[in-house]
Amino acid sequence: MNTKDKEKYIEEYNFPFCDESSKYEKMAKIGQGTFGEVFKAREKKSPKRFVAMKKVLMDNEKEGFPITALREIRILQLLKHENVVNLIEICRTKATQNNRYRTTFYLVFDFCEHDLAGLLSNVNVKFSLGEIKKVIQQLLNGLYYIHSNKILHRDMKAANVLITKSGVLKLADFGLARAFSQTKNGQVNRYTNRVVTLWYRPPELLLGDRNYGPPVDLWGAGCIMAEMWTRSPIMQGNTEPQQLTLISQLCGSITPEVWPGVESLELYNKIELVRGQKRKVKERLKPYVKDPSACDLLDKLLVLDPQKRYDSDSALNHDFFWTDPMPCDLSKMLAQHTVSMFEYLAPSRRPGHMRAHHHAAAHHHTGVAVAAAAQTQVTKPSSAIVEGYQDRVF
């Protein structure tokens, strides 16, 4: 085939199960990350129907279709649940001379109006205790479902938790997800531990564990749950050793006494761990959380030893969800907010509003971060703000 024939062949090639992306009209960019870009779009045939289109990054197209995207698609096709994003289809652009005969592929999802990081960064969005319970209950339901299907999410964070305007929560971004298996006849899993955004990364991954499972997602769920009150990620380390220090200052020193077997993890003796720290999860979070059963559940999720950390089933059975106020519908509260809120769209903090941020950085060693949200109308979740600020009400 000469070049002309090749180009003609590519241009006229028909993908029978993959519609053209031109059936959708892009309206706005709503996300950007290592995974690529996400757009809000409407279906041209039925303009009232909105979707989210996630561009598949084809950086290394010599290798063909990216293996990570194939894994994500395979997992999303398997998972069908109210609390997991719904993949509608994969669509593509036409290969033409204009795009150097390179097709772009998009994953097309049902559109969700908000992500949790966007909602929490807006001081005008106020969750009642019953509404917080509903958010966390749905989050744990989603995790229970994916773990029952032997899938690990591996990137739990507030920005990956979507919420529709009718108040339905969806776990999103399965770009780092993978299937897991129980270790059989002494064969140990060797998964990569370079997963999960640093602030939400559990201690076993930071210590180099490669034979991990669902508890890695439950640690993230605990961090997200605390954030429902603090309005900002609770442990904001800049490096892995610093993240471990923040974890130790909140959850107590990492020792074989509290975590049998930890000494066998690859980095246990290579990283200098803080000694002599007492566990202060309840004590530190009580000023924000106030509800005793919420503090107790947080205490059971943020457990150093993954074997002792609550799983989603135990968490869903915790008194927190079965005492007044009961988990309640979010749609009434969300109806007051007609503009979509996504972490990507939250305005950055303006220079004049950085004072608390700097104050926080100077006191970074204290571990629990709380938003300086009162500073601006809408803020990015801010850096760690500490003990002196604990009487602030959010």
N, C-alpha and C positions, 0 to 999 in steps of 0.2 A: 504493500500500500504506500503510495507517495503521500507527502504531507497534505496536499489538497484533498485527496480521498479520505485521509484520516480525519481531517477537520470536518468534512461533509458528514462522515459517519457519526462523529461525536455529536455534531449539531442536530442530526436527525434521530439520534438514539432515543428510543422510547422506554421510559421506566414504567412498566404497567402498574406497579403498586405504589407509586410515589408521585403524587400530584405536583404541579408547578406551584411555587410559592406566590406567583402573581394572583392566585385566587384570594389572597389576603392583601390588605392595604396597611402598611406600617403607619402608626400614628405617633409613637413616642418611644424613646429609649428609656427603659425602666431598670436596667441592671448592667453591671460591667464588672468583670473580675477575671481571674486567671482562666476561667472557663469560656470567656468570650462575652458576647453582648446578648442582652435580652430586650425584646421590643414588645410593646403593646400593639396589637393589630386588630382590624375588623375584617370579618368575612364579607367579601364584596356582594355575594348572593343574598346574604341576610345581614344587613349592616348593623342590626342590633346585637349581633353575636360577636363578642370580643375574645381574643385568644392572646396567649403570650408565645412569642417565637424566640427560641434560643438557637443562636447560630452555632453550628458545629465548626470548631477550629480545625482547619486542614493544614496546619503548619508543615506537616511532614508528609505531603501527599505522595511522595515517592513510595511510601509504605502502604499506600492504599487508604481505605477508610480507617480513621483512628480507632485503635483497639479500645481506648477508654470510652469513646462515644458508643461503640458497639456494646460494651459492658453496661453502660448506663441505659441504653435502649432496651436491652434484654431484660434488665431488672425492672424497668418501668412497665414493660409489657406483662411481666409476671404479676406485679403488684396492682391490685384493684381494690381500693378501700376509700371510704369517705374521708379519712384523714391523711391521705397520700395524694400528691398531685396526680392529675389524670393526663396521660399522654394521649392526644387525639390521633396524631399521625406524624410521619416524617415527610417533609416536602422539600423541593429543590428549585434552584434557578436553572434556566435553560443555559446550556453551554454555547457561547457565541464568541465571535472574534473579540467583542468588547471586553469579555472577562477572560481572555486568553484561553478559551475553551475549558475553563475550570468551573465545574458545578459547585454551588454553595448549597449545603444542606441545612435545614432547620428542623428542630424538634418543636412540635406545636402542642401547646397545653391549654386546658381551660384557663381563663384569665382569673386571677385572684386580685382583689383591689389593694391589699396592703401586705407588707411583711412586718413581723413583730418588732424588728429593730426600728423601722420607720415609725410605727405607732408609739413605741417607748421613748423615741427621741423628741416627740411632740408633747410639750407640757400641758397642752389643752386636752389631751386624751387621758381620761381618768378611769381606771378600772376599779370597780367595787370588789370586795373580797369574793363574792359569789361569781363575778366575771373572771377573776384570776383563777378560781378553781376550775371554771369551764375551760379556760385556755390550757391549763396544765393537764387536766383530765384528757382532753383531746390529743395533746402531745403524746401522753403516755399510751393512749389507745393506738395511735399510729405506730409507736415503737413496738408495742406488744404484737401488732399485726406483722410488721416487717421481720421482727426477730423470730416469730413463729414460722415465718417463711424462710428462715435461715439467711436473712440478709442483714448486713451491718451497714449503717448509714455513713459513719466515719467523718461527718462534717456537721455535727450538731452546733448550731449557733442561731441567735435571734434572727439574723438576716435570712436564714434558710427555713424559717417558719412562716408560711403564708396564711393570711386570714381573709376570707371573702367578706363582702359587705353584709352578708346574712349571718356572719359569725361562725363559719365553718373553718376549722384550722386544717392546713395541709402541710405535711412534711415535703420539702422540695430540695432540689439540687442533689441528685444521686450520682453526681460526677465522680465522687470518691468511694461510692458504695461498692460492696462486693459480697459474694456468697461466702458463708463460713461453714466449717464442719467441726463436729466434736473430734477431739484427737482420738484416733483409732490405734489399737495395738502399739502404743508407745511412739507412734509417728507424730511428731510435734509440728504444728503449723508454723510457717515462716512468713507471716504477712509483713508488709512494710509498716514501720512505726512512724513514717513521715506523713501522717494524716492528722486531720482535725486542726482547725485554726488554733494558734498557740493559747489564747486566753481561755479556750474551752477544752484544752487537751488534758486528759487524765494522767495521774502520776505514773501509771504503768507504762504508758507510751513514752513519757519523758525519760523514763529509766531504761528505755530500749527494749521493752517486751515485744516479741514478735508472735507470741502464741496467745492472742487475746480474743475477746468475744463481745457479746452484747453489753457488758458493763461499761465499755468505753462510751457508748451512746447515753447511758444513764447518768454518767458524770456530767455530760453536756446538758442533759435535761435538768439536773440540779442547778447548774450555773444559770440556765435560762429561767428557771423558777425563781431564783433569788433576784434576778434582774427585773422581774415583774414589779418588785417593790423598790429596788435601788435605782432603777431606770438606766443603769449603765453596767457593763460587764464587771463582775466583782473582783476578778484577778487579772490585772493588765500588765503582764510581764513583757519585757522587751527581748529577752533571750530565754533559752530553755532553762539554764540554771536559775535565772531570776524567777521564772514561772514556778519552779520547784520550791523556791524560797517562799514565795507568796502562798503556795499551797500549804507548806509546813506551818507558816504563821497563822493560818486559819484552821487547819485540820490537825495540827500537832506534828511533831517530828516523825519522819519516816524511819521506823526501826523494825527489826524482825519480831519484836514483842507485839507490836500492833498489827504487823503484816508478815505472818510467817512465810518464809520463802523469798522475801524481797531481796535478800542478799545474793540470790542466784541471778538476778537481773543484770544484764550486761554492764549498765552504767552505774550500778549502785556504788561501787568502790571508786569509780572514776570521777564522779561529781562530788564536790564538797557539800554535804547536806547539813542543814541547820540542826543543831542538837538542842535538846532541852526545851522544846516548844510544847506547850500544853494545847490540847484541842479546845478551840473557842468558837465553834460554828454557831451554836445557839446564842451565846453571849454577844458575839459580834453582830449577828443579824437581827436579834430581837428589837433593837431600836427602830429598825425599818419595818420589819415584818409584823411585829406585835402579836399576831395570832399564834398561840402556843402549838397547835397541831401542825401549822405550816412550818414552824421552826423545827418540829420533830421530824417531819418528812424530809426537810432539807438536810437535817443531820444524818438521815439514813441514806440519802442519795450521794452526799459528798463524803463518802467513806473511802479512806485510802486503799484498803485491801479490796481489790475487785471481787474477790470471792464473798466478801461480807456486804458489799454494796447491794442495796435493794434492786430487784429486777422490776420490770414494768408491772407485772402481775401483783407483786406485794405492794408496790406503790399505789396502784389503783384501788387496792383494798384498805388503804390507810384511812384512819378516822377523818383526816383532812377533807376527804370527799363525801363523808357520810355524816357530817355534823352541820348544824345551821351556821351561817347561811349555806344552803345547798348550791352546787354549781348552777349558774343561771345563764340564760340566753344572752348573747352579746349583741344581737342585731339592733336593739333599741339604742344602746350606747353608740354603736357605729353609725347609726342613721344620722347622728348629729355631725358627722364628719363626711362631707361629700367629696373631698379631694383625696385621691389615692396617696398613701404614705409608704414610701419605700426607703430603705437605708440609702440607696444610690441618690435619691432625690432630696434627701434631708440637707438643708443648707449647711455648709461648713461653718464652724464657729468663727465669728468675725474677730479681727485682731483686738479690738477694744474690749472683747469679752473673754480674754484669755487669762485674766488674773487668777481666778480660782484654779484654772488648769495648771498654771505654774506652781501655785501653792501646793497643789496635789502632787505634782511630780517631785517636789522637794521632800514630801512625806511619803514617798512611794512604798516605803518598807512596811506600811501598816496593813496592807492586805485587802481590806474590803473597799471596793470602789463604789462611790455613789455619785450620781449625776449632779453636775452644777446646772441642772435644768432650769432653775429659776432665773438664770442669767439672761437667756434670750427666749423669744417666743418659741422657736423651734431650734433644737440643737442636735448635733450628732451626739450619740452617747459619749460622754466626756471621760476624761482620765480620772484616776482614783482620787476621791475626796474622802477625807478621813476623820478620825475621832472627833476633832473639834467641831465638826459639822453635823454630828449625829442628831442634834435636836431638830434638824430640818425635816419638814414633813413633805412627803411626795404623794 
